[in-house]
Structures are given as structure tokens and as C-alpha cells.
Amino acid sequence: MANRDSVERMRKLRLLQLVEVARAYRGCTKNELAAKLDRDPAKIVPESGNPKLDLVVGLADALTWSVTDVVEAIWGAAPEVEPPSASFEELDREAIGAHRDGDFVRMIRLGQQMMMIATDGRQRASAACRVAGGFEGQGIYLKAVEWMQAASREVQLPAPSIRVITANLASCHYSLGNVREALALARDVATSISVGAPTERRDQVALALSRYVEGSSLRRQLASDPVDRVAIGELALSALEHARVLYSKMSADYGDDSYAGVANACVGAALEVEALLGRRSADEALKRILDALEGVRDVGAISRGDWLESWGWWAVFGCNIAQRHLDGEERDRALAILTNKASEVAERQGNWSLREQVFTVEFVQRCERGAPDGDTRESWVLDADDLRNLVGAMGRFPNFRSTGWRILSVARVIGTQGGPQ
């Protein structure tokens, strides 16, 4: 109880300070600020120190801060990290191991411990990248971008390190749907690396990732730019092929099969582009995708990693081809198979980008069967797991949030506490 009282006193103190800061920022009296916040001047801050939402929103408006900034200022930062009991290098190795094991919460904690004992800009950048990697692994790309940006601001970093950080930042923007930002950053990395094959591994990784992001970003632009479709498609195919060659070479040189998995994703992405450009018929492209996915029938028997994830993306690329080029029952059959496979891979991998893509594909399909505003003619049922995935995707991908709300407005939720909605 004593600890709880202490926390409440600290929260009330922060709230009082924030009110005073808002008053000073606005250059107004306490009464004027109270009027703006629709509060009694004597009771702007509640005794509990636990403000209602309208006060939080009002303070955010008065300070021209985001609501998140105000919440963090009142409730404080994340819980303190326990002091590290190992060297920086040991923690870094543990963080890499946590990433390979898919233990992203532990990776974040280790990265934060690394930050506590970092002695220079290089170590601080490395620690920030580990924290970013943990958030990226959980699909929390906005946080990953923040930490990647923090890493990029460190001074006196080697050029290859800056390029790796920038390439990963481009990848995060791509995952968030910020295609222009991703494309600009990816091209910046590619042009900063000398002509010819890079010899240092960090530059090889940075160039391969940047070319993959560039090709993928251009692939997404294709559907929305019919005027320059051929030119954009050519650039997309060139970037994807370059990325495939680079990842395949790194896989052979370093004995790392995960690079081959990304190379496989490049091949699948190119199939979608070729179908859109008419270089390959949609039927041929879909047959190749469906035939390849026959080899991953039992997702549970396949190890998690880049190879398995690449097959999830092949399924998404197939969905895009089917939605653009097929009609009627033929399209419905293809989409049923492909969305099911993408969902299976997403669950096995814990991949939020794949989950978001599956919801988007299904939403578009149902809209086309029903009314344009998303009020579908057929019942869309979400169970508890579907709802968790949908809400999680809405929180992680701001560009998806409006689609998520439209899904919630037409879907029937079952299996949650309280029964069907």
C-alpha cells in the first residue's frame, strides 16, 4: 500500500508540473488555463493524480503535444531495467541469440542493458539497433523506427554501420506502408556504396536489404501508377533481381540459409510484377506459386525463419495476382487457398505484416462481393484469435487502422467473454 501511495504522489506531482508547464507555454493565468481545460481552477488536478481522458487530451492540445507524450509524462517511462551482469560484448552476443530464438522481449531488455554500459557512439548505436530489432520482431515498427533513428544520430560511426542502420530504417518504413520514405532511404544506401560488388559483409547486407526494399516498394507502387507502370515495373524487377543475386551469394559465402530465404522472397515478388506487366500470364504465375506452396503443406513441421516467412509472402503475392487478374469462382478458390497459407505462416512466425496483409486482402475481396462501403452481403465472423490479431494489426500499422475499424463495423465477433457480438 505504501508503494502504491508513493506512485500516486509521484503521478500527481508530474501532473501538477505539467499543468504549470502548459500555463507557462500558453502565457495564461491558472484561471484561463482551467477554463480552456473545462475545469474548476481549484481542482484542475484530481486528488488521486489519475486524470480522466478529457484532461489528458486537453493538456495535449494546450501543449501541442501528442496524447502519447502527455501519457508518458504523467505515468512515467517504461519500468527500470535491471543492471547488467555481463560485459557489453557478452550482452550483444546474447541479444543476437535472442533474435535467432525469436525472444524479442528479451532482446529489448538486453539492448537496454547494453545502452546502460555503452561507452561511445558505436556501442550506443549497436545497443539502439538491438532494441529496434526487438520491437521490429514484435511488429512494433513505430518503436523500431524511433530506435533506428536514435542509432543513426550517433556521431563518428563507420560508414558501413550507417548504411546498415539506414537500410533497416528503410525496411521498417516499408513495413509501415511508408513507401516513399522507404524508397528514398533504400536508394540512398544503394548509391552510397561504391560501384561493383561490396567486399565488407556489412555493406553486402546493407546493399542487399536496400535493393530488396527498393524493389518491394516499387512493386507496391505499380498498382496505383498506371501511367508509368512499365518504367516502374522495370526498375522493380531490376532491384529484386539484384537483391536475389546478392542474398544468394551471401548465403553461399557465409553458409547462412536465412539469406537464401530472402532471395526466395525476391523471386516471388518478381512473379507478381511480371504478371502485372504482362511478361508472364496470371495463370502461369499463380500455378508456379501454388505448386511451390505444395511443398509447405505442413507449416508446423517447418522451422521458423526467413525461408518459412518467404513462403508466406509468396502466398500474399499470389493473392495480389488473383485479385487483379482473376474473376468469379476461380478467384475465390485461389484466394481461399492463398490466404489460408499466408495465415498459417503468419501464426507460425508471429509475423504481424503478414497478418495485416491477410486482413487487407480479405477486406477487399468482401467489399467487391458486397457494397463499396464495406457493408458486405455475407457474414464475416471473427473468433477471439482473429480479433486479437485484428486489434494488434490496427495498433501496429497506422495506415491499416481505418480498414480495421471498417472490418469491426461489419464483422460478427464470437468466442470472446460475453458471447457473440
C-alpha positions, -999 to 999 in steps of 0.1 A, spaced: 0 0 0 28 24 9 44 18 -25 11 25 -42 7 57 -23 42 67 -34 34 61 -70 2 81 -68 20 110 -52 46 110 -79 20 109 -106 1 138 -90 34 158 -88 41 151 -125 6 162 -134 9 194 -113 42 202 -131 26 195 -165 -2 219 -157 23 246 -147 43 240 -179 11 243 -200 2 275 -183 37 290 -189 37 278 -225 3 294 -232 12 326 -213 -21 325 -194 -33 326 -158 -43 295 -139 -80 305 -143 -76 309 -180 -60 275 -183 -87 260 -162 -113 274 -185 -95 260 -215 -94 226 -198 -131 229 -187 -120 225 -150 -126 242 -117 -94 263 -111 -91 248 -76 -95 212 -89 -76 210 -122 -56 181 -109 -76 153 -92 -66 142 -57 -58 107 -70 -34 121 -95 -51 98 -121 -65 122 -147 -96 114 -169 -91 112 -206 -106 146 -214 -79 162 -191 -52 143 -209 -65 154 -243 -69 190 -231 -33 191 -219 -21 177 -251 -39 204 -270 -26 231 -247 10 219 -250 7 210 -287 20 176 -277 6 142 -287 -16 124 -263 11 97 -260 36 123 -249 13 135 -222 6 100 -210 43 92 -208 50 124 -189 23 116 -163 27 79 -159 65 79 -164 87 59 -187 90 22 -190 99 2 -159 136 4 -150 159 -22 -165 178 -44 -141 215 -36 -141 236 -57 -165 258 -85 -150 278 -91 -182 301 -72 -205 288 -52 -235 302 -79 -259 285 -107 -239 252 -89 -238 255 -83 -276 260 -120 -283 230 -128 -260 209 -103 -279 218 -118 -312 209 -152 -298 176 -139 -285 168 -126 -320 175 -160 -335 153 -177 -309 125 -152 -316 127 -140 -280 122 -103 -288 112 -92 -253 145 -105 -240 163 -89 -269 149 -55 -260 159 -59 -224 194 -69 -234 197 -40 -257 186 -16 -229 212 -31 -206 238 -26 -234 228 10 -236 234 14 -198 270 5 -201 278 18 -236 309 40 -236 309 55 -270 287 63 -301 294 30 -317 283 10 -287 252 32 -282 243 27 -318 247 -10 -315 226 -11 -284 198 10 -300 198 -14 -330 193 -43 -307 163 -27 -291 150 -17 -325 154 -53 -336 133 -65 -307 105 -41 -315 107 -50 -352 104 -87 -343 72 -79 -325 59 -59 -354 60 -27 -334 76 -8 -363 69 27 -350 91 20 -319 117 3 -341 119 34 -363 124 56 -332 153 34 -320 168 31 -355 167 69 -358 184 72 -324 212 49 -336 216 69 -368 221 101 -348 252 88 -331 284 105 -343 316 91 -356 300 58 -368 318 39 -396 301 44 -430 292 7 -433 274 9 -399 254 39 -410 244 22 -442 232 -9 -423 212 13 -399 197 32 -429 188 1 -448 170 -13 -417 152 20 -412 141 18 -448 128 -17 -442 107 -5 -411 92 23 -432 83 -2 -459 66 -25 -433 46 5 -421 34 13 -456 55 44 -459 66 35 -494 81 69 -504 102 71 -473 113 35 -477 122 41 -513 142 72 -507 162 57 -478 169 24 -498 182 43 -528 204 65 -506 221 34 -493 225 18 -527 240 50 -542 264 55 -513 281 21 -518 308 21 -544 302 7 -579 309 -30 -580 305 -58 -556 310 -47 -519 336 -68 -501 327 -60 -465 298 -80 -450 280 -50 -435 280 -33 -469 268 -65 -486 239 -68 -461 230 -31 -464 231 -32 -502 211 -65 -504 184 -52 -480 182 -18 -496 177 -33 -531 150 -57 -517 132 -28 -501 135 -7 -533 121 -35 -554 93 -42 -530 84 -5 -526 82 -1 -564 61 -33 -566 36 -17 -543 36 15 -564 27 -4 -596 -10 -8 -589 -15 29 -582 5 43 -611 -9 31 -644 9 59 -664 45 49 -655 37 12 -649 62 -2 -674 91 21 -662 83 14 -625 80 -24 -632 113 -25 -650 130 -8 -620 113 -31 -596 124 -62 -615 160 -49 -617 161 -42 -580 146 -75 -570 169 -95 -592 199 -76 -579 188 -84 -543 182 -120 -552 218 -124 -565 233 -106 -535 213 -127 -510 221 -159 -528 258 -151 -529 259 -142 -492 241 -175 -484 268 -194 -502 297 -173 -489 287 -173 -452 268 -206 -450 237 -188 -438 205 -203 -452 184 -173 -439 199 -152 -468 186 -178 -492 151 -174 -477 151 -137 -485 163 -145 -520 133 -167 -524 110 -138 -514 126 -118 -542 117 -145 -567 81 -145 -555 78 -107 -556 91 -107 -592 64 -131 -602 38 -106 -592 55 -78 -611 59 -99 -642 22 -108 -641 12 -71 -638 34 -61 -667 21 -90 -689 55 -106 -691 40 -137 -676 4 -147 -677 -15 -146 -644 -24 -183 -647 13 -192 -652 24 -171 -623 -3 -184 -600 4 -220 -610 41 -216 -601 31 -201 -567 5 -227 -559 29 -255 -570 57 -241 -548 33 -239 -518 25 -276 -521 59 -281 -505 49 -263 -474 16 -280 -466 25 -287 -430 37 -253 -418 41 -267 -382 68 -291 -394 90 -263 -409 114 -244 -388 107 -207 -382 128 -183 -400 133 -164 -433 126 -194 -455 92 -200 -440 84 -163 -440 93 -161 -477 65 -187 -484 41 -166 -465 50 -137 -488 46 -159 -519 11 -165 -508 5 -128 -505 20 -122 -539 -4 -148 -552 -33 -131 -536 -24 -98 -553 -22 -116 -587 -56 -134 -582 -73 -101 -571 -60 -82 -601 -64 -108 -629 -90 -134 -619 -128 -133 -616 -156 -152 -600 -152 -186 -585 -117 -190 -599 -105 -160 -579 -124 -172 -548 -108 -206 -549 -73 -192 -554 -78 -166 -526 -91 -192 -502 -60 -214 -506 -36 -185 -506 -50 -165 -476 -52 -197 -456 -15 -204 -463 -4 -169 -455 -24 -170 -422 -7 -203 -413 27 -189 -419 18 -157 -401 8 -176 -370 38 -199 -371 62 -169 -375 42 -145 -353 45 -121 -383 23 -90 -380 30 -78 -415 16 -110 -429 -14 -108 -406 -22 -72 -418 -19 -82 -454 -43 -112 -450 -69 -89 -434 -65 -64 -462 -68 -90 -489 -100 -104 -473 -115 -70 -468 -110 -60 -504 -125 -93 -515 -156 -89 -493 -161 -53 -504 -161 -65 -540 -187 -91 -532 -208 -65 -513 -213 -28 -511 -184 -4 -517 -186 10 -482 -176 -24 -468 -211 -34 -457 -207 -70 -470 -236 -92 -480 -221 -123 -464 -214 -128 -428 -178 -122 -416 -172 -140 -384 -141 -133 -362 -132 -155 -333 -112 -144 -303 -79 -151 -320 -90 -132 -352 -100 -103 -330 -67 -102 -312 -48 -103 -345 -70 -76 -360 -66 -53 -330 -29 -60 -328 -25 -51 -365 -45 -19 -360 -21 -8 -333 10 -16 -353 1 -2 -387 -15 33 -386 -23 31 -423 -44 -1 -417 -63 14 -388 -93 27 -408 -96 -6 -426 -96 -23 -392 -124 -1 -379 -145 -9 -411 -139 -46 -405 -151 -43 -369 -182 -24 -380 -194 -53 -403 -179 -84 -387 -196 -106 -360 -173 -115 -331 -177 -148 -314 -159 -167 -287 -150 -137 -265 -162 -132 -230 -199 -124 -231 -206 -144 -262 -213 -133 -298 -213 -96 -305 
